[in-house]
Amino acid sequence: VDGLEKKDLGGGTAILNLFASWCLPCVAEHPVLMDLSKKIPVYGIAFMDDPGNVEKYLKKHGNPYSKVGLDPSGASAPLFQAP
């Protein structure tokens, strides 16, 4: 994932959230992430999205993320599937 490395996550408790500007459930959960980001670090992976759209999305809704990684091709999907 471009822009996000394991060392960025620190080693403590954190949330890793996959999101996209085109995802309606992502818009619905966004206020919760904004609140949580005040208490613990929240990291994001912009999944199958255009960087320009991600930037607009975060400007519109606020940015709860300590850092955002970009996964425009969806290559990270297998890492997050249930066994």
FENPE-V591896 format. One record per pair of residues at least 12 apart in sequence whose ideal C-beta (glycine too) atoms are under 10 Angstrom apart, sorted by the first residue. I is the first residue (numbers start at 0). J is the second residue. Records with the same first field share a line. If there is no record, write none. Layout:
I->J ; J
//
This chain:
0->17 ; 42 ; 44 ; 45 ; 46 ; 67 ; 68 ; 69 ; 70 ; 71 ; 74 ; 75 ; 78
1->44 ; 45 ; 50 ; 67 ; 68 ; 69 ; 70 ; 71 ; 74
2->43 ; 44 ; 45 ; 50 ; 66 ; 67 ; 68 ; 69 ; 70
3->15 ; 42 ; 43 ; 44 ; 45 ; 64 ; 65 ; 66 ; 67 ; 68 ; 69 ; 70 ; 75
4->66 ; 68
7->40 ; 42 ; 65 ; 66 ; 68
8->40 ; 42 ; 65 ; 66
9->40 ; 42 ; 65
11->39 ; 40
12->38 ; 39 ; 40
13->39 ; 40 ; 41 ; 42 ; 65
14->32 ; 35 ; 36 ; 38 ; 39 ; 40 ; 41 ; 42 ; 43 ; 63 ; 64 ; 65
15->40 ; 41 ; 42 ; 43 ; 44 ; 64 ; 68 ; 79
16->28 ; 29 ; 32 ; 35 ; 36 ; 41 ; 42 ; 43 ; 44 ; 45 ; 46 ; 63 ; 64 ; 67
17->43 ; 44 ; 45 ; 46 ; 47 ; 68 ; 70 ; 73 ; 75 ; 76 ; 78 ; 79
18->32 ; 43 ; 44 ; 45 ; 46 ; 48 ; 53 ; 56 ; 57 ; 60 ; 63 ; 64 ; 67
19->44 ; 45 ; 46 ; 47 ; 48 ; 49 ; 52 ; 53 ; 56 ; 70 ; 73
20->45 ; 46 ; 48 ; 49 ; 51 ; 52 ; 53 ; 54 ; 55 ; 56 ; 57 ; 59 ; 60
21->46 ; 47 ; 48 ; 49 ; 52 ; 56
22->46 ; 47 ; 48 ; 56
25->43 ; 45 ; 46 ; 48 ; 56 ; 60
26->56 ; 59 ; 60
29->56 ; 57 ; 59 ; 60 ; 61 ; 62 ; 63
30->60 ; 61 ; 63
31->63
32->60 ; 61 ; 62 ; 63 ; 64
33->60 ; 61 ; 62 ; 63
34->63
35->63
36->61 ; 62 ; 63 ; 64 ; 65
37->63
39->65
40->63 ; 64 ; 65 ; 66
41->62 ; 63 ; 64 ; 65 ; 66 ; 67
42->63 ; 64 ; 65 ; 66 ; 67 ; 68
43->57 ; 62 ; 63 ; 64 ; 65 ; 66 ; 67 ; 68 ; 69
44->64 ; 66 ; 67 ; 68 ; 69 ; 70 ; 75 ; 78 ; 79
45->57 ; 64 ; 67 ; 68 ; 69 ; 70 ; 71
46->68 ; 69 ; 70 ; 71 ; 72 ; 73 ; 74 ; 75 ; 76 ; 79
47->69 ; 70 ; 71 ; 72 ; 73 ; 74 ; 75 ; 76
48->69 ; 70 ; 71 ; 73
49->69 ; 71
50->67 ; 69 ; 71
53->67 ; 69 ; 71
54->67
//
